Amino acid sequence: MSDERNFVSDEDYMDLLNERLELISDRMMLIFENTNVDNDYNRYFHEVSGFFNNIFELISERKDAPLSNESAKKWHDKLYSRLQKENYENTFLNPKFAVEKLGEEGTFLSALYADCIGVIPYVYSGSIEEAVVFSEFFVCVHEIFAESTGSDSLEFALEEMKAVYHDYTDVFTKNSILDIVLGNDYCMDVLMNSDLSNTDYLYQYGLMVGDNEIKSHDFLATLSEDEITSMAKTYVDGYIRGFKITGRDISKKETVGIHYCLGFERVMRRSVEVFKENGLRALSTFTPQFSFMRRGANRNVFTTASNRQFFFDHREDKAFYYDKAYAERVKEVTKDTFEKFREEASMYSGPALVEIFGGEKFDPIDKKEVKLLSKDQRKLVVEYASTNSQIMEEYIPEDETSFTIISYPVASISERYEEIFSETVKLNTLDNDKYIRIQDKLIDALDSGERVHVTGRGDNETDITVSLHHLSDPSKQTNFENCVGDVNIPVGEVFTSPILKGTNGLLHVKRVFLSGFEYRDLRLKFKDGMIEEITCKNFPDEESNRRYLDEHILHHHDTLPMGEFAIGTNTVAYVMARKFNIEDKMDILIAEKTGPHFAVGDTCYSHAEDIPMYNPNHKEVIARENEVSSLRKSDPRKAYFQCHTDITIPYGELGSIDVLGNDGNTTTIIREGRFVLPGTEELNEPLDNE
């Protein structure tokens, strides 16, 4: 870790850590050797102590120099074996198995084990602090349960868990923030200095590696330098354009956070060079694996190999220790860390993400044995997210930063993976000028009305009316942003922040994938722009469906506003998805361009409402807030929700989109899934050629 971080650079502290490591290693070996696996409790402690003994061996091997590629793979296979899908169901990492074998204590002991697994990538990078903390915690829990099992032991163990997380909040929180503003030197070293001629380097990250990561590397290895450079430039140029179109000064910034999936190193290495040519130093980082950093069940974005059921099962393990004191301490450390690294934070320009789509289908199993946040804890999480957002805004203001997101497929998407990848590259480089021209026609029609009426067809029962802001000077103002390939690649949408009052009706999608989770028969009923009712049919029981929606769409809020209404214009993407039969695997980044979409949560201009925004025709986009986000000046906690989830109705399910004028006139934009507005017919050509 960089000395600049100051959390393990002090020589005395490192000496202390090494002493603690030596002591805990001896005690761990005793547990492993003296635990007879004659009952399930002993089996649990034998299994986890064996894991830590492997970790200590890895630390010893890693002590003087990074691991060889061969050794990195050996340890990867050994340490992650129980997390592999074929093994997971019958290990104590699985809460259901743990409870069956250990009783009510099983949920707690499984959660402890899950957090212990999180130390693996840190040890690969040369950090021992996380391993010391969690191994000491495990030994303490072993001592508690060695005396007796049952409710008393569980109560003592839970108190110990709270103490550990409260005591080490400073370290955990500080590290996660510094990974943003300083980056992780080890990750960047793997990216920039590894031999990319074969896939052995992939194991150096200390993260799970699977077929997708290997095949991504192998396919990218077949591309020419010009093709790799073109992909890198598309990604970086989109990021730079994001600053230009919003009028933000990128010259004041020095760093950019890059995020990508393993296997894409060849593109990312070239991207780092292109960013440098544009005056920005790229920062790479870990995605934390520990329970205290999880928000929902999202896996590590670096790899598709992670066991998604594992992350779903352990999505709210912090419920064991999360309370007001913990949240307050996190807030204090967040503020203190940003203050100490104020200058570095001010130089950070924002994130640039290369996302992937086409991973294996995941149907989560909702297990009653998992630990979930209580109602009071959910309120605390929401409050903390709002507070944390305000702190971030103080040190990394959104009106001074930007972002970009681009997406590519992985091999599990189809046997025609290479064809799909090539088509996606073309999709990401469609002609911006063409779409600006066509979308101007759409916006002119939309600006002529006061409401937009959207209906579904066939089994889609959507019937919703969206209210638009009043334009005092239509010659200089507009409600809709003309969005092309910059922060949000690929090209193809016009969007607005609706007026909430008068936005009413039903949004219905038969099947949609959001952040990798499938929703079946998703229905959202809006009243004055707020979700009045939300249902889906993923699980046979309503309680599981309600919890699923609460965690992944509502994010523990009682309701959310409609933050965005948009019309996607990328019929090329729609036809591509149908051609390869991958509609159910498309990234929302692309899928949102294949029909009208509605986002619940914050608006697209969150924290930047007061910054003027202009379309290429120089008209100002005045629809940058709604009745909720307008509270930002009087009560910021009520203005933002820290979430934004896009829900798309594909052209095939779309009945009509009509603009309703205040003069009683109606202008139809789409009818039966086809563009009928004069000047937009060109968008139907891919549909005609399908």
VEXNUKE-499481 format. One record per residue (C-alpha): residue in three letters; y, z, x. Coordinates in steps of 0.05 Angstrom, whole numbers, padded with zeros to 5 digits, always signed. Each point is the difference from the previous one (the first is absolute). Layout:
N
ALAYZX
...
END
This chain:
690
MET+00000+00000+00000
SER+00071-00014+00023
ASP+00037+00057+00035
GLU+00058-00017-00045
ARG-00037+00030-00059
ASN+00000+00071+00029
PHE-00058+00027-00041
VAL-00053+00001+00054
SER+00040-00019+00061
ASP+00014+00071+00022
GLU-00046+00015+00059
ASP-00013+00072-00020
TYR-00019-00020-00070
MET-00048-00053+00026
ASP-00032+00053+00044
LEU-00008+00045-00061
LEU-00030-00057-00040
ASN-00051-00013+00054
GLU-00018+00074+00003
ARG-00009+00001-00075
LEU-00042-00063+00004
GLU-00046+00030+00051
LEU-00010+00064-00040
ILE-00011-00036-00066
SER-00049-00050+00032
ASP-00044+00058+00023
ARG+00001+00032-00069
MET-00014-00066-00034
MET-00061-00012+00043
LEU-00026+00069-00018
ILE+00007-00016-00074
PHE-00037-00065+00009
GLU-00057+00029+00041
ASN-00009+00064-00039
THR+00004-00028-00070
ASN-00070-00010-00029
VAL+00002-00054-00052
ASP-00043+00041-00047
ASN+00050-00002-00058
ASP+00056-00045-00023
TYR+00056+00044+00027
ASN-00030-00002+00069
ARG-00009-00075-00007
TYR+00074-00007-00015
PHE+00023+00041+00060
HIS-00051-00033+00045
GLU+00025-00069-00021
VAL+00074+00014+00009
SER-00009+00039+00066
GLY-00040-00059+00025
PHE+00058-00045-00018
PHE+00048+00044+00040
ASN-00047+00002+00060
ASN+00004-00075+00000
ILE+00076+00004-00004
PHE+00001+00047+00060
GLU-00044-00047+00040
LEU+00047-00057-00017
ILE+00060+00042+00022
SER-00034+00014+00066
GLU-00016-00073+00011
ARG+00071-00020-00020
LYS+00034+00053+00042
ASP+00020-00040+00062
ALA+00004-00071-00027
PRO-00006-00040-00065
LEU-00071-00016-00022
SER-00034-00064+00020
ASN-00010-00048-00058
GLU-00075+00012+00003
SER+00010+00075-00004
ALA+00051-00006-00055
LYS-00050-00039-00043
LYS-00056+00050+00015
TRP+00043+00059-00024
HIS+00025-00040-00060
ASP-00071-00011-00024
LYS-00020+00072+00011
LEU+00061+00035-00029
TYR+00008-00043-00061
SER-00074-00006-00017
ARG+00002+00050-00058
LEU+00062-00034-00029
GLN-00036-00067-00006
LYS-00012-00019-00073
GLU-00075-00001+00008
ASN+00000+00072+00026
TYR+00059+00032-00036
GLU-00032+00019-00066
ASN-00050+00047+00034
THR+00047+00036+00048
PHE+00043+00061-00009
LEU+00061-00045+00005
ASN-00017-00020-00072
PRO+00026+00056-00047
LYS-00054-00014-00051
PHE-00056+00008+00051
ALA+00035+00061+00030
VAL+00005+00035-00068
GLU-00072-00017-00017
LYS-00023+00033+00064
LEU+00051+00056+00010
GLY+00026+00018-00069
GLU+00074+00009-00015
GLU+00016+00010+00073
GLY-00023-00072+00012
THR+00066-00032-00021
PHE+00039+00042+00050
LEU-00050-00010+00057
SER-00002-00075-00013
ALA+00077-00003+00003
LEU+00000+00038+00065
TYR-00050-00049+00029
ALA+00041-00059-00024
ASP+00062+00025+00037
CYS-00042+00012+00063
ILE-00018-00074-00001
GLY+00074-00015+00005
VAL+00004+00023+00072
ILE-00040-00060+00026
PRO+00057-00050+00012
TYR+00043+00054+00032
VAL-00054+00017+00051
TYR-00007-00075+00016
SER+00074-00001+00015
GLY-00005+00059+00047
SER+00027+00055-00045
ILE-00042+00064-00004
GLU+00046+00043-00043
GLU-00029-00023-00067
ALA-00071+00011+00024
VAL+00016+00070+00024
VAL+00034+00020-00065
PHE-00056-00025-00046
SER-00057+00024+00043
GLU+00030+00070+00003
PHE+00008-00002-00075
PHE-00072-00022-00010
VAL-00026+00056+00045
CYS+00040+00051-00040
VAL-00029-00026-00065
HIS-00070+00004+00030
GLU+00011+00073+00017
ILE+00023+00014-00071
PHE-00061-00033-00031
ALA-00048+00029+00052
GLU+00014+00068-00030
SER-00016-00021-00071
THR+00009-00057-00049
GLY+00030+00002-00069
SER+00069+00009-00031
ASP+00024+00053+00050
SER-00015-00045+00059
LEU+00032-00059-00034
GLU+00063+00040-00014
PHE+00006+00022+00073
ALA-00013-00072+00023
LEU+00054-00027-00046
GLU+00050+00050+00027
GLU-00018-00022+00070
MET+00010-00072-00020
LYS+00069+00015-00027
ALA+00017+00037+00064
VAL-00021-00058+00044
TYR+00039-00053-00039
HIS+00061+00045-00006
ASP-00002+00018+00074
TYR-00008-00071+00024
THR+00046-00033-00049
ASP+00052-00006+00055
VAL-00046-00040+00045
PHE-00031-00044-00054
THR+00066-00017-00034
LYS+00038-00012+00065
ASN-00053-00046+00027
SER-00001-00043-00063
ILE+00076-00009+00003
LEU+00001-00016+00074
ASP-00053-00053-00011
ILE+00053-00035-00043
VAL+00061+00007+00044
LEU-00033-00001+00069
GLY-00066-00035-00014
ASN-00066+00014+00033
ASP-00005-00022+00072
TYR-00076-00001-00001
CYS-00005-00048-00060
MET+00051-00045+00032
ASP-00038+00000+00066
VAL-00064-00021-00036
LEU+00038-00056-00035
MET+00037-00027+00060
ASN-00047+00012+00059
SER-00070-00009-00027
ASP-00044-00059+00019
LEU-00002-00039-00066
SER-00054-00048+00023
ASN-00053+00039-00038
THR-00001+00054-00053
ASP-00018+00059+00044
TYR+00073+00024+00003
LEU+00000+00013-00076
TYR-00037+00066+00011
GLN+00055+00027+00044
TYR+00042+00019-00060
GLY-00050+00053-00021
LEU-00001-00027-00071
MET-00058-00029-00039
VAL-00016-00072+00017
GLY-00039-00046-00046
ASP-00018-00073-00011
ASN+00069-00017-00027
GLU+00036+00025+00063
ILE-00049-00037+00045
LYS+00003-00065-00040
SER+00076+00002-00004
HIS+00002+00003+00076
ASP-00051-00055+00007
PHE+00036-00047-00048
LEU+00069+00012+00030
ALA-00031-00015+00069
THR-00013-00071-00024
LEU+00073-00014-00014
SER+00046-00034+00049
GLU+00058+00036+00033
ASP+00048-00042-00043
GLU-00035+00023-00064
ILE+00002+00073+00022
THR+00074-00006+00018
SER+00014-00032-00067
MET-00032+00058-00037
ALA+00038+00050+00043
LYS+00066-00036-00012
THR-00011-00003-00075
TYR-00010+00076+00000
VAL+00058+00017+00046
ASP+00049-00052-00029
GLY-00013+00028-00069
TYR+00019+00069+00026
ILE+00064-00025+00033
ARG+00019-00039-00063
GLY-00007+00064-00040
PHE+00060+00028+00038
LYS+00041-00064-00007
ILE-00008-00009-00075
THR+00019+00072-00013
GLY+00059-00002+00049
ARG-00028+00056+00043
ASP+00016+00003+00074
ILE-00065-00004+00039
SER+00038+00000+00066
LYS+00008+00076-00007
LYS-00075+00009+00000
GLU-00049+00004+00058
THR-00070+00013-00028
VAL-00046-00027-00055
GLY-00064+00032-00025
ILE-00059-00049-00001
HIS-00061+00012-00044
TYR-00063-00043+00000
CYS-00075-00001-00008
LEU-00047+00001+00059
GLY-00020-00070+00022
PHE+00070-00029-00006
GLU+00020+00020+00071
ARG+00011-00071+00024
VAL+00052-00013-00054
MET+00031+00069+00008
ARG+00006-00005+00076
ARG+00038-00065-00009
SER+00041+00032-00055
VAL+00021+00057+00047
GLU+00025-00053+00048
VAL+00039-00036-00055
PHE+00030+00065-00024
LYS+00022+00013+00072
GLU+00033-00069+00002
ASN+00039+00023-00061
GLY+00023+00065+00033
LEU-00051+00047-00032
ARG-00053+00043+00033
ALA-00063+00006-00041
LEU-00031+00068-00014
SER-00073+00008-00019
THR-00028+00063-00032
PHE-00061+00035-00028
THR-00011+00009-00074
PRO-00015+00074-00005
GLN-00071+00017-00024
PHE+00012+00072-00020
SER+00005+00027-00071
PHE+00072+00024+00007
MET+00025-00072+00011
ARG-00040-00033-00056
ARG+00034-00026-00061
GLY-00054-00020-00048
ALA-00064-00035+00022
ASN+00028-00054+00044
ARG-00042-00013+00062
ASN+00025-00010+00070
VAL+00040-00065+00000
PHE-00023-00018+00070
THR-00072-00014-00021
THR-00041-00024-00060
ALA-00062+00036+00028
SER+00021+00069-00024
ASN-00045+00027-00056
ARG+00045-00005-00061
GLN-00043+00048-00041
PHE+00011+00052+00054
PHE+00075-00007-00006
PHE-00005+00001-00076
ASP-00042+00063+00001
HIS+00048+00035+00048
ARG+00065-00027-00027
GLU+00028+00068-00020
ASP-00034+00048+00047
LYS+00068+00030+00016
ALA-00006+00035-00068
PHE-00038+00054+00038
TYR+00063+00022+00037
TYR+00060-00036-00029
ASP+00052+00049-00027
LYS+00075+00010-00001
ALA+00001+00034+00068
TYR-00037-00058+00031
ALA+00046-00051-00033
GLU+00062+00038+00022
ARG-00025+00003+00072
VAL-00015-00074+00001
LYS+00070-00013-00026
GLU+00031+00044+00055
VAL-00040-00033+00055
THR+00015-00069-00026
LYS+00074+00015+00000
ASP-00002+00033+00069
THR-00040-00057+00031
PHE+00045-00054-00026
GLU+00061+00039+00023
LYS-00028+00007+00070
PHE-00017-00074+00002
ARG+00060-00023-00039
GLU+00018-00054+00050
GLU-00070-00029+00003
ALA-00004-00001-00076
SER+00067-00036-00005
MET-00027-00055+00045
TYR-00061-00012-00046
SER+00009-00064-00041
GLY-00059+00008-00047
PRO-00073-00020-00008
ALA-00031-00069+00008
LEU-00069-00003-00032
VAL-00057-00049+00006
GLU-00046+00018-00058
ILE-00069-00026-00016
PHE-00036-00019-00064
GLY-00071-00018-00019
GLY-00034+00065+00020
GLU-00065+00019-00034
LYS+00007+00018-00073
PHE+00007+00075-00011
ASP-00019+00034-00065
PRO+00016+00073+00011
ILE-00048+00053-00025
ASP+00039+00057-00032
LYS-00037+00064+00021
LYS+00011+00066-00034
GLU-00014+00036+00066
VAL+00064-00023+00035
LYS+00061+00045+00008
LEU+00062-00023-00038
LEU+00071+00023-00002
SER+00019+00048-00055
LYS+00056-00015-00048
ASP+00047+00045+00039
GLN-00021-00032+00066
ARG+00013-00069-00028
LYS+00070+00021-00018
LEU+00010+00026+00071
VAL-00025-00065+00030
VAL+00049-00040-00042
GLU+00057+00047+00019
TYR-00017-00004+00073
ALA-00006-00075-00001
SER+00070-00003-00029
THR+00028+00049+00051
ASN-00034-00036+00057
SER+00029-00066-00024
GLN+00070+00030+00002
ILE-00011+00025+00071
MET-00026-00068+00021
GLU+00060-00033-00033
GLU+00047+00044+00040
TYR-00029-00020+00068
ILE-00028-00070-00016
PRO+00045-00026-00055
GLU-00031-00056-00041
ASP+00065-00037-00003
GLU-00003-00008+00076
THR-00074-00020+00005
SER-00046-00053-00028
PHE-00073-00018-00001
THR-00048-00057-00006
ILE-00071-00007-00026
ILE-00047-00058+00011
SER-00074-00003-00019
TYR-00063-00035+00025
PRO-00072+00000-00024
VAL-00060+00032+00035
ALA-00070-00029+00006
SER-00032+00038-00058
ILE+00044-00038-00049
SER-00047-00059-00003
GLU-00047-00046+00038
ARG+00060-00047+00002
TYR+00041+00051+00038
GLU+00026-00048+00053
GLU+00024-00049-00053
ILE+00034+00056-00039
PHE+00034+00025+00064
SER+00027-00070+00015
GLU+00025-00007-00072
THR+00034+00068+00005
VAL+00036-00021+00064
LYS+00027-00060-00038
LEU+00017+00044-00059
ASN+00041+00046+00045
THR+00041-00059+00026
LEU+00019-00036-00065
ASP+00069-00034-00003
ASN+00052+00054-00014
ASP+00054-00051-00017
LYS-00043-00032-00054
TYR-00012+00067-00033
ILE+00073+00021+00005
ARG+00020-00063-00038
ILE-00052+00009-00055
GLN+00011+00074-00007
ASP+00074-00011-00008
LYS-00017-00038-00064
LEU-00042+00059-00024
ILE+00055+00050+00016
ASP+00053-00041-00036
ALA-00042+00001-00063
LEU-00016+00074+00006
ASP+00073+00017+00011
SER+00018-00034-00066
GLY-00037+00054-00039
GLU+00003+00074-00014
ARG-00075+00011-00007
VAL-00065-00033+00022
HIS-00062-00001-00045
VAL-00068-00005+00033
THR-00066-00010-00038
GLY-00072-00009+00020
ARG-00052-00047-00028
GLY-00074+00003-00014
ASP-00025+00070+00012
ASN+00065+00021+00033
GLU+00040+00039-00051
THR+00065+00006+00040
ASP+00062+00001-00044
ILE+00060+00029+00035
THR+00075-00010+00000
VAL+00041+00014+00062
SER+00075+00015-00003
LEU+00047-00030+00051
HIS+00066+00023+00028
HIS+00065-00029-00027
LEU+00034-00050+00046
SER+00075+00008-00004
ASP+00011-00064+00042
PRO-00061-00046-00003
SER+00034-00049+00048
LYS-00004+00053+00055
GLN-00055+00047-00023
THR-00074-00003-00014
ASN-00055+00047-00023
PHE-00057-00030+00041
GLU-00012-00004+00074
ASN-00023-00067+00026
CYS-00058+00025+00043
VAL-00030-00045+00053
GLY-00042+00012+00062
ASP+00035+00057+00036
VAL-00017+00073-00011
ASN-00052-00019-00051
ILE-00043-00058+00025
PRO-00021-00049-00031
VAL+00058-00032-00037
GLY+00003-00002-00075
GLU+00034+00047-00049
VAL+00065+00019-00034
PHE+00008+00073-00017
THR+00048+00050-00031
SER+00008+00074-00015
PRO+00000+00003-00076
ILE+00043+00042-00045
LEU-00048+00054-00026
LYS+00030+00009-00069
GLY-00029-00054-00044
THR-00058-00016+00047
ASN-00058+00010-00047
GLY-00070-00024-00014
LEU-00070-00006+00028
LEU-00020-00025+00069
HIS-00074-00017+00001
VAL-00043-00028+00055
LYS-00075-00010-00008
ARG-00014+00010+00074
VAL+00046+00013+00059
PHE-00006+00026+00071
LEU+00055+00046+00026
SER-00003+00028+00070
GLY-00073-00017+00004
PHE-00019+00036-00065
GLU-00024-00038-00061
TYR+00028+00015-00070
ARG-00037-00025-00061
ASP+00035-00012-00067
LEU+00064+00033+00027
ARG+00052+00013-00054
LEU+00070+00028+00009
LYS+00043+00013-00061
PHE+00075+00004+00015
LYS+00054+00033-00041
ASP+00071-00010+00026
GLY-00028-00020+00067
MET-00043+00062+00012
ILE-00076+00002-00003
GLU-00016+00032-00067
GLU-00075-00010+00005
ILE-00047-00026+00053
THR-00075-00013-00006
CYS-00057-00037+00035
LYS-00075-00007-00008
ASN-00028+00010+00070
PHE-00042+00060-00016
PRO-00041+00019-00062
ASP+00038+00065-00010
GLU+00075+00003-00015
GLU+00011+00059+00047
SER-00021-00041+00060
ASN+00043-00059-00022
ARG+00060+00046-00010
ARG-00009+00031+00069
TYR-00009-00068+00032
LEU+00066-00025-00030
ASP+00036+00065+00017
GLU-00020-00003+00073
HIS+00009-00075+00014
ILE+00053-00027-00047
LEU+00040+00060-00025
HIS-00007+00037+00066
HIS+00001+00066-00037
HIS+00064-00015-00038
ASP+00000+00011-00075
THR+00029-00069-00010
LEU+00033-00056+00039
PRO+00054-00050-00015
MET-00007-00075+00003
GLY+00033-00012+00067
GLU-00008-00075+00004
PHE-00012-00061-00043
ALA-00016-00065+00036
ILE-00026-00070-00011
GLY-00046-00026+00053
THR+00006-00074+00016
ASN-00055-00011+00052
THR-00048-00044-00038
VAL-00029-00021+00067
ALA-00026+00071+00010
TYR-00027+00002-00071
VAL-00039-00065+00009
MET-00025+00023+00068
ALA-00028+00064-00030
ARG-00035-00039-00055
LYS-00025-00054+00048
PHE-00037+00051+00042
ASN-00016+00047-00058
ILE+00036+00058+00033
GLU+00049+00021-00055
ASP-00030+00070+00003
LYS+00009+00005+00075
MET+00072-00023+00009
ASP+00050+00047+00030
ILE+00054+00022-00049
LEU+00050-00029+00049
ILE-00026-00069-00019
ALA-00026+00015-00070
GLU+00069+00024-00023
LYS+00026-00071+00012
THR-00052-00030-00048
GLY+00033+00020-00066
PRO+00050+00049-00029
HIS-00006+00070+00028
PHE+00026+00068-00019
ALA+00008+00056+00050
VAL-00002+00073-00020
GLY+00037+00050+00044
ASP+00061-00012+00042
THR+00041-00063-00002
CYS-00002-00051+00056
TYR+00068+00025+00023
SER-00020+00073+00006
HIS+00051+00037+00043
ALA+00040-00064+00010
GLU+00031-00008-00069
ASP+00071+00003+00026
ILE-00010-00055+00052
PRO+00023-00068-00027
MET-00056-00051-00004
TYR+00011-00075-00005
ASN-00044-00059-00016
PRO+00002-00064+00043
ASN+00050-00029-00051
HIS+00046+00059+00016
LYS-00006+00033-00068
GLU-00004+00076+00004
VAL-00063+00032-00028
ILE+00030+00055-00043
ALA-00065+00027-00030
ARG-00015+00048+00057
GLU-00010+00064-00041
ASN-00022+00028-00066
GLU+00016+00062-00041
VAL-00047+00042+00043
SER+00020-00023+00070
SER+00073+00007-00021
LEU-00013+00076+00004
ARG-00002-00006+00076
LYS+00071+00026+00008
SER-00007+00059-00047
ASP-00073+00020+00009
PRO-00040-00042+00052
ARG-00064+00038-00016
LYS-00001-00032-00069
ALA+00022-00069+00023
TYR-00061-00021+00042
PHE-00075+00004-00006
GLN-00024-00025+00069
CYS-00046-00051-00031
HIS+00005-00072-00024
THR-00062-00033-00030
ASP+00001-00073-00021
ILE-00043-00022-00058
THR-00009-00075-00010
ILE-00019-00042-00060
PRO-00033-00063+00029
TYR+00022-00067-00029
GLY-00069-00007-00032
GLU+00013+00061-00044
LEU+00073-00017-00014
GLY+00024-00023-00068
SER+00075-00009+00008
ILE+00062+00024+00035
ASP+00063-00009-00043
VAL+00072+00017+00016
LEU+00035+00029-00060
GLY+00075-00013-00001
ASN+00053+00043-00033
ASP+00018-00062-00041
GLY-00068-00002-00032
ASN-00024-00059+00043
THR-00068+00002+00035
THR-00016-00035+00066
THR-00073-00007+00017
ILE-00019+00004+00073
ILE-00076+00001-00005
ARG-00045-00020-00057
GLU-00076+00007+00002
GLY+00002+00015+00074
ARG+00042-00062+00020
PHE+00072-00006+00020
VAL+00039-00038-00053
LEU+00072+00015+00021
PRO+00034-00065+00023
GLY+00005+00000+00076
THR-00062+00043+00010
GLU-00054-00051-00019
GLU-00016-00011+00074
LEU-00034+00068-00001
ASN-00053-00029-00046
GLU-00024-00051+00052
PRO-00050+00047+00033
LEU-00026+00017-00070
ASP-00007-00073-00017
ASN-00039-00013+00064
GLU-00045+00060-00008
END
